[in-house]
């Protein structure tokens, strides 16, 4: 059998750097006080439904349909999503 993914609208932010100002923007995206994201020397660790995953600079952080967060490599993100006009 073949299946097709349901069209859904997601929210995402790209991890552009590990500078403090960008990390503050990421923290606002996931929610202030949310301990699901931890900064490490070469990226951020994200507690996902499948366990802890690492996001590197350039990766996207996606907010899932259940409010969970997970990283996505930019090439996969570009193949899977397109930006909506606001």
C-alpha positions in Angstrom: 0.0 0.0 0.0 1.1 3.6 -0.5 0.4 6.5 1.8 0.6 10.2 1.5 1.4 12.6 4.3 -1.4 14.9 5.3 -0.8 18.5 4.6 -0.2 20.4 7.8 1.2 23.8 8.6 4.2 23.8 10.9 6.3 26.4 12.7 10.1 26.3 12.5 13.2 28.3 13.1 16.6 27.8 11.6 19.5 27.5 14.0 21.7 30.2 12.3 24.4 30.5 15.0 25.2 29.7 18.6 25.5 33.4 19.5 23.6 34.5 22.6 21.1 36.7 20.7 20.1 33.9 18.3 19.9 31.4 21.2 17.5 33.8 23.0 15.3 33.8 19.8 15.4 30.0 19.8 14.4 29.9 23.5 11.5 32.2 22.8 10.4 29.9 20.0 10.4 26.8 22.2 9.1 28.7 25.2 10.9 30.4 28.0 11.7 28.0 30.8 11.4 25.0 28.4 14.1 22.6 29.4 13.7 20.5 26.2 16.6 22.4 24.5 20.1 22.4 25.9 23.0 24.3 24.3 26.2 22.4 23.8 29.5 23.6 22.3 28.6 22.7 18.7 24.8 22.8 18.6 21.8 22.3 20.7 20.3 19.1 22.2 16.6 18.7 21.9 14.5 16.2 23.8 12.1 14.8 21.2 9.4 12.1 21.4 12.1 9.7 20.0 14.8 10.7 22.5 17.5 13.4 22.6 18.6 14.6 19.2 21.3 17.2 18.2 20.7 20.2 16.0 23.7 21.8 14.4 24.0 25.3 12.9 22.0 25.4 9.7 19.4 22.8 10.9 15.8 23.7 11.4 14.0 23.3 14.7 10.4 22.2 13.9 7.4 22.4 16.3 5.3 19.3 15.7 1.6 18.9 15.7 1.6 17.8 19.3 3.7 20.8 20.5 6.9 18.7 20.4 10.2 20.0 18.9 12.7 18.2 16.7 15.6 19.0 14.4 15.6 18.7 10.7 18.5 18.9 8.3 18.2 21.8 5.8 18.1 19.6 2.7 15.3 17.5 4.0 13.4 20.6 5.2 13.6 22.2 1.8 12.3 19.0 0.1 9.4 18.6 2.7 8.2 22.2 3.3 7.7 25.5 1.6 7.3 28.9 3.1 3.8 30.3 3.4 3.1 33.9 2.6 2.0 35.8 5.7 
